[in-house]
Amino acid sequence: MEGTRLPVLFEDRTMGFRILLLLVVPTAYGAVAGLMLGASAGLYLGLQAIGAVGGLAAGLEHHEPGQAVIRGLFGGLFFGCAIAITHKWAGGTDHGLMPQPALLPVITTCFGGGLAGLGALLRRRLQPAAP
């Protein structure tokens, strides 16, 4: 696929930016999703879908699927914990969308790892072969 522009590799980013992408972004996004869970089931589900795309995109920053899976596991863990903690703090209904709060981070961790691994595999398919 000529002309396909892939993201910068995670390993080529500065340490500060890696910490931002690995810890701050999924935690902050999870906090927003946790707040929205009480407000609107549709909005919460939409944020979950966007988060899934973000997990896949994170994997595109890796050559090796194993590295991407590890990053996705951590991102999913931070995301899920932030949702559960923020929703508990903010209160409100969960619209029947939250499993036991302790189970949510397990689910998001598994999905985060899987989606990031798929992203790395996608990068392999899209990246032109070296001459």
N, C-alpha and C positions, 0 to 999 in steps of 0.2 A: 504494500500500500504506500505508494510514493506520496510524499507530501504530508504524511501523518506526523503530527508534532506530539511527542511524548513529554511528560513532565520531567523536570530535573530529578535526578536520582536522590533519594533520601540521604545516602552516604555522602553526597557532594554538598549538602547544605551545612550551614554553620551549626555548632552545638546548640546555641540558643534557639535557632529556628527549629531544630529537631525536637527540642523540649516543648516548644510551642505547639508543634504539630502532633506530638505524641501524647502530651498530658493536658495542656491548656484547652486546645480546641475541642476534643471530645468531652472533657469535663464541663466546659462552659455550654456546649451545645446540649449535653444531657440535662444540665440545670434548666435551660430554657424549655426543653421538652417536658421535664418534670413539672414545671410551672403551668405549662399549657395543658397537661393531662387533666387537671381539675377544671379547666375552662371549656375545653372543646375536644370531644373524641375525634372528630374529623381533622382538626388542626394537629392533634397529637399524632395521629396515624400518618398525616402528610409529613410531619417532621421526622418520623421513623423512616419513611421512604427516602427522604433526602439524606438522612444519616446512612442508609444502606448504600446509596450512590457514593457518599463520601468514603465509606469503607472500601468500596471497589476502587475508587480513585486513589486512595492511599496505597493500595497494592501496586498501582501503575508506577509508583516511584521506586520499585524494587526489581532487580534482575532475578533474584532468587525467590521462589515461592516460599521457602522456609522462613526467610527473613521477613517477608511480607506477613506471613501468618503470625509470627511473634508480635510484630507491630500491631496487627489487627486484634490480637487477643488482648493486648494492653489497652488499646483504644476502646474496644468493646467493654472491657471491665470498667474503665473510668466513666464511659458513657452511661452504662447501666446503673452503676453506683450513684452517679449524680442524679439520674432520673428518680431513683428510689428515695434518696435522701431529700431532694428538693420537694418532691411530692408529699412526703411525710411531713416536712416542715411547713409547707404551704397549706396542706389539708385539702379538703374538697373530695369530690367523688373521683373514682378512677374509671367510671363508665364501664366497668367490667373488663378493662383492658390490661390491668396489672395483675400478673400472677402474684403469689406471695412475694413481698418485696425482696426477700433474700434470694429468690429464684431468678428475678429479672436480670441481675448482673451475670449469672451463669449463662442465660440465654443470649444476652448481648455479647458476651465474651466469645461464645461459640460462633455466632453469626459474624462477628467482627473478624475473627481469624479466617473463617471460610471465605468471606467476601474479599479480604485483602489478598489471600492466596490466589483467588480467581483473577484479581487485578494483575498480579505478577505474571500469571500464565498468559493473560491477554497481552501484556507488554511484550512477551516473547514472540507472540504471533505478529504483532504490529511492527516490531523493531526490524529494520532492514538488516539482512545478513552482512557481516563484515567482509570486505573484499579480500 
